[in-house]
Amino acid sequence: MRQAATFTIALVSLILTGTCANGESARTLVRSDHPYWDVGVMDPDLGRLCATGKFNEIQMNRFVARFNGTKGGGVLGIAKGTGLNLRDPGRKALKSEDYFFYQDGSSSCAVYVGGRTRK
């Protein structure tokens, strides 16, 4: 849970300041050696909406989190609950949350939520 809070704080501050790492075409807002699933709480309902094109990034991989560890490596797309880079026609997002998309654009999409406590 502490990891999710750390990632969320980093994400919010980096998006608000408009900074990015290394000038890559995708803005890398988070880098970590931890597994990608530590970024937040997985939300199965949002994952189903993502898989059916009803909760997705507007521009896939515009903002990304890169996980480079030996376990759980991956690149997740990022969107904000405020609407930044988020397609949410059903209005499921909360402004206080950040959304991390694993395999957005596929039927295997998973959505991890930063800013939400684990139950």
N, C-alpha and C positions, 0 to 999 in steps of 0.2 A: 504494500500500500504506500509506503514511503517513496518507492521508486516512481509510482504514478504521479504523486504530488510533485516530485522533482522535475519530471518530464513536462508536466502541465505548466509549472512556473516558468521553465525555460521557454516553452512554446509561446506563452502569452507575452513574455517580455520581448522575445525576438520578433514576433509578428508586429507588435505595437511599435517597436523601434525601426522595423523595416530592414534589419540586418540579415545577412545570409552568409553561409560559410563557403569560402573558396571560389566564389563566382561561378559555380556550376549552373547549368541550365535550369535544373530544378533547385529550388531554394531548400537547402538542407538546414532544418531548424533544430534537429536533435540528432546527436551521434551518441552511440552507446555500445558497450561490449556486453550488455545484458540481453537476455532473450526478448524478442519483440513483444511478447505477450505481457511483459512487465509494464508496458506503457499505460495500461489502464484496465478497466473492467470490461470484459467481453459482453456485448449486449446481443443475444440471439435474435431478438425481434428486429433490431436495426440491421443485423446481418441479413435477415430474410428480405427486408425492404431493399437493401443494397443489391442483393442478388437478382431482384426483379426490377431494378432501375428506378426505385422510388425513394432512395436515400443515398446520394452519391456525391463525390467531388464534382464540381462544375468542370474544372480542368484537372484531369488526372495527373497526379504527381507534380502539381504546381509547387506545393510545399511538401517536403518529405522528412521522415524520421528514418535514419539509417542505423541498423543494428548489425554490428560486425563481429559479434562474439562467435565462439566455436559452437555454441548451442543457441538455436533460435535466431539465426541470422535472417535478415530480410529488410525490405524497404516498404514503409507504410506511407500512404498519402495522408495528408492532413487537411482538415476543414474546421472552422470555428462554429460554435453554436450561434454566434451573432449573425451568421450568414456568409462570412468570408469563405469563398470557394465551396460552398455547400448547396447542393440541390436537394430541397426538402419540401416537396409539394404538400405533404401531409402534415407539415408543421410539428414534427416530432422532436426537433432539437430544442435544447435549453441553452440560453445565452451563457450560462456559467460553465458549460462543458466544451471540451475539445474532442474532435472525432478523428480517429486514426483508422484508415482503411487498409486492410490486408486483402490483396487480390481484387480490388475494385474493378468493376466491369466484367466480372465472371460470376458463375453460379456458385462459386466457392467463397464469395466475399464474406469477410468477417469484420465487424466494427468494434473497436476498443474505445472506451470512453474515458478520457482524462477529466478529472474534476468531480468524479463520482466515487463514493466510498463503497468498498466491497461489503457485501452482506454476509 
